[in-house]
């Protein structure tokens, strides 16, 4: 009789990671337009959250020229696009790269905004490698207190 040992924490999370990797390969988008890009190639890393008044998107994107960033909104989709240049010298004879983990190249990330986001009230700032995008929520969707007479 074959008996398998089972370590719940290690085996379950390992299997989930393996399954996620397989699903990423099968359902990989043709471009980098989804919030979850191809495994290992997602740049910039983003955080999305809400407050009662705003939707906050923070993209951790060091080493960019803010003038090259493109932030657009169309039909409820917020798109971040740009390009990060390689820090490695190009075309240098005898150059051998032994490891390259820093992403360089064009990128595009798309975030689906909630219905209560107001596309006419968006602010974007880039400071110290973080792109912060604040989208105001529609006034009608904000919580308000009703005075009882």
C-alpha angles and dihedrals in degrees: 000000000000114000122190122204114227125203102188100204098042098039098043095048092042091051092046091052091048091049092048089052091052092048091049090054094049098043098033109146117241090236134022094261099116125086087242108053128188113307112277095006102079111126131196104028108225139200120200125192143147139230124192089267105031150029110231124205118183120186117193100216115151122184099032130132103234089215091066095052117106119200116181137165125206129164094343095314120117111203126198115192138165145110133265115208121227116255090211118098110256124227096003110153115237093019112147119188111203098180134009118183100148112096117236127177141050120334138185128185126181125200122191109226121217117253092252092060115110108223090196093063109058128137126187128191131176119202133153093354097309124111109205119193120187119193116189118226119236112270090235092059097050119102113256135180119241115212114227116218 
